[in-house]
Amino acid sequence: MPLMKFHIYRGRSPEEIDTLLDAAHDAMVQSFKVPDRDRYQILNEHEPSHFRALDTGLDIPRTNRFVMVEVVSRPRTTEEKTSFYETLCAALQQRCETASTDVMVSFTSNTDEDWSFGRGRPQFLTGEL
């Protein structure tokens, strides 16, 4: 936890995808101070004809390196989220050659009762986490 969902255009190599997921996880660990093994990521590849990501009128150029990241998490502070945006963009630029103009992030917050990591128990509520 957090759960990260990635949407990218089809065509990156398995090595590029591994690097992208590793860079995003490292940004999450750094920004939210989550344990290293707290890693839940789903990556979806889309044909260009099935994926649209414009700029909301902000004059932000997009390329085929575009990455949309959905983060589902317990509530985070504005400072933590801002740190994540900046750290993620820097990591993707450095490690994946993906410009910050090609990174979009959206957060969805939930609470402790919304998570079960297995065994049919809500670990945040039972005290296991």
C-alpha atoms as a printed R data frame, in Angstrom:
    type eleno elety resid chain resno       x       y       z
1   ATOM     1    CA   MET     A     1   0.000   0.000   0.000
2   ATOM     2    CA   PRO     A     2  -0.214   2.441  -1.820
3   ATOM     3    CA   LEU     A     3  -1.518   0.759  -4.944
4   ATOM     4    CA   MET     A     4  -0.065   2.276  -8.104
5   ATOM     5    CA   LYS     A     5  -1.703   1.789 -11.501
6   ATOM     6    CA   PHE     A     6   0.181   2.815 -14.628
7   ATOM     7    CA   HIS     A     7  -1.188   3.487 -18.092
8   ATOM     8    CA   ILE     A     8   1.285   3.730 -20.943
9   ATOM     9    CA   TYR     A     9   1.312   3.410 -24.705
10  ATOM    10    CA   ARG     A    10   2.174  -0.075 -25.926
11  ATOM    11    CA   GLY     A    11   5.702  -0.523 -27.216
12  ATOM    12    CA   ARG     A    12   8.162  -0.257 -24.331
13  ATOM    13    CA   SER     A    13  10.558  -3.124 -23.775
14  ATOM    14    CA   PRO     A    14  10.325  -5.319 -20.655
15  ATOM    15    CA   GLU     A    15  13.523  -3.657 -19.405
16  ATOM    16    CA   GLU     A    16  12.032  -0.183 -19.871
17  ATOM    17    CA   ILE     A    17   8.907  -1.241 -17.980
18  ATOM    18    CA   ASP     A    18  10.987  -2.690 -15.131
19  ATOM    19    CA   THR     A    19  12.934   0.561 -14.887
20  ATOM    20    CA   LEU     A    20   9.744   2.632 -14.904
21  ATOM    21    CA   LEU     A    21   8.152   0.549 -12.131
22  ATOM    22    CA   ASP     A    22  11.362   0.575 -10.063
23  ATOM    23    CA   ALA     A    23  11.740   4.354 -10.414
24  ATOM    24    CA   ALA     A    24   8.123   4.931  -9.383
25  ATOM    25    CA   HIS     A    25   8.458   2.629  -6.394
26  ATOM    26    CA   ASP     A    26  11.635   4.371  -5.279
27  ATOM    27    CA   ALA     A    27   9.811   7.726  -5.493
28  ATOM    28    CA   MET     A    28   6.986   6.293  -3.389
29  ATOM    29    CA   VAL     A    29   9.383   4.970  -0.737
30  ATOM    30    CA   GLN     A    30  11.217   8.287  -0.592
31  ATOM    31    CA   SER     A    31   8.134  10.519  -0.522
32  ATOM    32    CA   PHE     A    32   5.836   8.487   1.732
33  ATOM    33    CA   LYS     A    33   8.418   6.601   3.804
34  ATOM    34    CA   VAL     A    34   6.694   3.285   3.093
35  ATOM    35    CA   PRO     A    35   8.662   0.036   3.586
36  ATOM    36    CA   ASP     A    36  10.557  -1.203   0.528
37  ATOM    37    CA   ARG     A    37   8.435  -4.380   0.364
38  ATOM    38    CA   ASP     A    38   5.250  -2.288   0.378
39  ATOM    39    CA   ARG     A    39   4.986  -2.552  -3.393
40  ATOM    40    CA   TYR     A    40   1.745  -2.966  -5.313
41  ATOM    41    CA   GLN     A    41   1.851  -1.973  -8.973
42  ATOM    42    CA   ILE     A    42  -0.288  -2.716 -12.020
43  ATOM    43    CA   LEU     A    43   0.777  -1.659 -15.500
44  ATOM    44    CA   ASN     A    44  -1.622  -1.424 -18.428
45  ATOM    45    CA   GLU     A    45  -0.415  -0.931 -21.985
46  ATOM    46    CA   HIS     A    46  -2.728   0.738 -24.474
47  ATOM    47    CA   GLU     A    47  -2.829   1.023 -28.228
48  ATOM    48    CA   PRO     A    48  -2.614   4.695 -29.255
49  ATOM    49    CA   SER     A    49  -6.145   4.457 -30.655
50  ATOM    50    CA   HIS     A    50  -7.420   3.439 -27.192
51  ATOM    51    CA   PHE     A    51  -5.708   6.054 -25.006
52  ATOM    52    CA   ARG     A    52  -6.156   9.805 -24.919
53  ATOM    53    CA   ALA     A    53  -4.325  12.122 -22.549
54  ATOM    54    CA   LEU     A    54  -4.502  15.771 -23.459
55  ATOM    55    CA   ASP     A    55  -3.290  18.703 -21.350
56  ATOM    56    CA   THR     A    56  -6.469  20.223 -19.855
57  ATOM    57    CA   GLY     A    57  -5.660  23.407 -21.754
58  ATOM    58    CA   LEU     A    58  -2.341  23.913 -19.939
59  ATOM    59    CA   ASP     A    59  -0.202  23.820 -23.111
60  ATOM    60    CA   ILE     A    60   1.717  20.748 -21.896
61  ATOM    61    CA   PRO     A    61   3.235  18.771 -24.772
62  ATOM    62    CA   ARG     A    62   2.679  15.006 -24.755
63  ATOM    63    CA   THR     A    63   4.629  12.266 -26.528
64  ATOM    64    CA   ASN     A    64   4.433   8.495 -26.859
65  ATOM    65    CA   ARG     A    65   6.438   8.314 -23.561
66  ATOM    66    CA   PHE     A    66   3.366   9.523 -21.634
67  ATOM    67    CA   VAL     A    67   2.709   7.829 -18.276
68  ATOM    68    CA   MET     A    68  -0.543   8.179 -16.338
69  ATOM    69    CA   VAL     A    69  -0.234   7.069 -12.714
70  ATOM    70    CA   GLU     A    70  -3.213   6.383 -10.480
71  ATOM    71    CA   VAL     A    71  -2.365   6.123  -6.780
72  ATOM    72    CA   VAL     A    72  -4.799   4.585  -4.301
73  ATOM    73    CA   SER     A    73  -3.666   5.311  -0.766
74  ATOM    74    CA   ARG     A    74  -4.505   6.147   2.778
75  ATOM    75    CA   PRO     A    75  -4.732   9.926   3.197
76  ATOM    76    CA   ARG     A    76  -1.438  11.737   2.536
77  ATOM    77    CA   THR     A    77  -0.434  15.299   3.277
78  ATOM    78    CA   THR     A    78  -0.138  17.954   0.608
79  ATOM    79    CA   GLU     A    79   3.614  18.002   1.262
80  ATOM    80    CA   GLU     A    80   3.903  14.229   0.738
81  ATOM    81    CA   LYS     A    81   1.937  14.365  -2.510
82  ATOM    82    CA   THR     A    82   3.924  17.331  -3.800
83  ATOM    83    CA   SER     A    83   7.164  15.542  -2.930
84  ATOM    84    CA   PHE     A    84   5.931  12.466  -4.789
85  ATOM    85    CA   TYR     A    85   5.042  14.453  -7.922
86  ATOM    86    CA   GLU     A    86   8.487  16.060  -7.993
87  ATOM    87    CA   THR     A    87  10.446  12.928  -7.049
88  ATOM    88    CA   LEU     A    88   8.545  10.762  -9.544
89  ATOM    89    CA   CYS     A    89   9.116  13.204 -12.415
90  ATOM    90    CA   ALA     A    90  12.818  13.515 -11.607
91  ATOM    91    CA   ALA     A    91  13.238   9.727 -11.408
92  ATOM    92    CA   LEU     A    92  11.369   9.085 -14.654
93  ATOM    93    CA   GLN     A    93  13.379  11.794 -16.432
94  ATOM    94    CA   GLN     A    94  16.703  10.447 -15.190
95  ATOM    95    CA   ARG     A    95  16.063   6.719 -15.431
96  ATOM    96    CA   CYS     A    96  13.468   6.430 -18.222
97  ATOM    97    CA   GLU     A    97  14.045   9.492 -20.401
98  ATOM    98    CA   THR     A    98  10.439  10.496 -19.779
99  ATOM    99    CA   ALA     A    99   9.951  14.260 -19.557
100 ATOM   100    CA   SER     A   100   7.927  15.725 -16.711
101 ATOM   101    CA   THR     A   101   5.455  16.931 -19.342
102 ATOM   102    CA   ASP     A   102   4.701  13.261 -20.026
103 ATOM   103    CA   VAL     A   103   3.791  12.395 -16.412
104 ATOM   104    CA   MET     A   104   0.278  12.718 -15.011
105 ATOM   105    CA   VAL     A   105  -0.682  11.594 -11.485
106 ATOM   106    CA   SER     A   106  -4.065  11.223  -9.816
107 ATOM   107    CA   PHE     A   107  -4.661  10.256  -6.173
108 ATOM   108    CA   THR     A   108  -7.641   8.443  -4.698
109 ATOM   109    CA   SER     A   109  -7.716   8.296  -0.901
110 ATOM   110    CA   ASN     A   110  -9.310   5.623   1.225
111 ATOM   111    CA   THR     A   111  -9.094   4.535   4.863
112 ATOM   112    CA   ASP     A   112  -7.646   1.693   6.918
113 ATOM   113    CA   GLU     A   113 -10.841  -0.346   6.718
114 ATOM   114    CA   ASP     A   114 -10.527  -0.382   2.908
115 ATOM   115    CA   TRP     A   115  -7.442  -2.623   2.863
116 ATOM   116    CA   SER     A   116  -6.958  -6.356   3.293
117 ATOM   117    CA   PHE     A   117  -3.581  -7.737   2.266
118 ATOM   118    CA   GLY     A   118  -4.660 -11.362   2.560
119 ATOM   119    CA   ARG     A   119  -6.025 -14.005   4.906
120 ATOM   120    CA   GLY     A   120  -9.396 -12.241   4.917
121 ATOM   121    CA   ARG     A   121  -8.298  -9.748   7.570
122 ATOM   122    CA   PRO     A   122  -8.084  -5.941   7.584
123 ATOM   123    CA   GLN     A   123  -4.478  -5.745   8.812
124 ATOM   124    CA   PHE     A   124  -4.556  -2.004   9.553
125 ATOM   125    CA   LEU     A   125  -7.545  -2.569  11.852
126 ATOM   126    CA   THR     A   126  -6.276  -5.764  13.497
127 ATOM   127    CA   GLY     A   127  -2.948  -4.164  14.392
128 ATOM   128    CA   GLU     A   128  -0.905  -6.483  12.164
129 ATOM   129    CA   LEU     A   129   0.286  -3.359  10.327
